[in-house]
Amino acid sequence: MDILKGISLGSIICINDSIMRVAKNIKLFGPDMILMVPMMIESFAKKLEDAAQLPPEIVKKEVFGDRLHTICSGGAYLNPAWITLFERYGITILQGYGMTECAPVISTNLEWNKKEGSVGKLMPNCAAKVVEEEIWVKGSSVMQGYYHMQKETEETLTKDGWLRTGDLGYVDEDGFVFLTGRKKNLIITKNGENVSPEEIENKLSKHRLVQEVLVRESEGAIEAEIFPDTDYAEKHQISDIKASLQEIIDAYNKEAPAYKKVVKLNVREKEFEKTAARKIKRY
C-alpha cells in the first residue's frame, strides 16, 4: 500500500535492505519522508539525546541529511516525548493505526490535524465503537473474512460487519483514537481487576536505563522483566543496575493504584526474542 501510494504521487521509493544499515541508507538516499517503526525511532531518539548539546541543524544534517521533514510511524506504542524531541530538529512524526484486515489504515495523524498521545483521527470511511474496552471498527476497507477460515472469521467479524480489533482503547469526541493495550494480554488480578501490561511497560520504558521491558503475571503478582541499556549504564557510571531499575519501579509504584503496582523485578542479560515485526514475543 505505502509503495503504491508513493508511486501514484510520483515519489522515488527507497527500500531499506537491512535493519543494520538504516542509518547508512538514510545518509545514502537523503529522503524527505520515512516510514519507521517505533523501535527505530527510539534508537535514533537516544542518539539525539546524547547530542543535545550540539546545534540542532548540525545534528540533523549529520544523522538524517538536509531534506527529511516527516516520519510516519505505526505498529506499536510510541513515547510522545520522542515526537517532541524530533520537533526540535524540524522533523514531524505522524503516528497512525491499522491492521491488515482493514487494508490497512484505520486512523492517522496529519500534520494539520493531530493530537498528542493519539494514533490519529478515524479515516473518513471508518466508524468505531468501544465494546467492553475493545475497539471495534466498521467501514468499506474492512475485510469480508479470512479465506477458507470460517471459524476465525466468525470470531473476528460480527454478523453486521463490525471488526473486533483486539485492541483496547477509546475514541474521543473528535474522532481521535487512543490505544491502551491488547485484550489478549490483559492481566486479571486476584481481586478481579484488569491490568494492561502495555500501560505499565510504556511508563517504565520512558527511562533510558530500560532498553526493553515485559510486564506479566507471576504467581499472582505483577512482574517486570527488564533488559537494561548497559551502554547507558556505563556512560553514566551506574554500577548497580538492578538497584537503579528497582528505583525506577519504586517511583512508578508511588503513583500507581495498588492493583497496578509491580511487585517483582527480573533483570535479563540478553534481549527478548522478537517477532518478524521486531515486537517482543510474550508467549
JOURVEN-V154115 format. One line per field, one symbol per residue. phi: phi as a letter, one per 20 degrees, with the letter a starting at -180 (. if undefined). A space follows every 50 residues. Layout:
phi = ???
This chain:
phi = .fffffffeneeeddfeaffdgffffffelfebcebfggfffffffffff dfeeggfffgffednedfcbcecanafcfgffffffffdmdeddecbabg fdmdedbbedgdbbcfnedoegfgeddbbdclmeedcbrfeffeqeflcf fffffedefeneeefneerbdefeneecdcrdgfegedffeneeceffff gfffffeffeebbcdbeblncedddcdfeffffffdleedffffffffff ffffeefgfdfeeccceeecfffdefemdffec
